[in-house]
Amino acid sequence: MLELDENTLKRAQGAWLAFLIGDALGAHTEGRPHDEIRAHFPNGAIDFGNLPGRRLLTGQVTDDSEMAKAMCASLLDIDDHDPNH
């Protein structure tokens, strides 16, 4: 079982939370061309409304977060990590 000191654990939790927030904030514009985003959000993407064709709730994370969660769970399950690979 992986053991972390309190400081490392808090840093890891903060990194995970920042990842989730970034994913949720960018989910509505991910993969869209700049001109389409600008047309839909002329004052900047400040209201986090959906672009046409997206079926996400405001604040919803994407499959990127789900895949990262699965990867973390896998690393914890095998209790091994080689930072060089």
Order of alpha helices (4+ residues) and beta strands (2+ residues): alpha-alpha-alpha
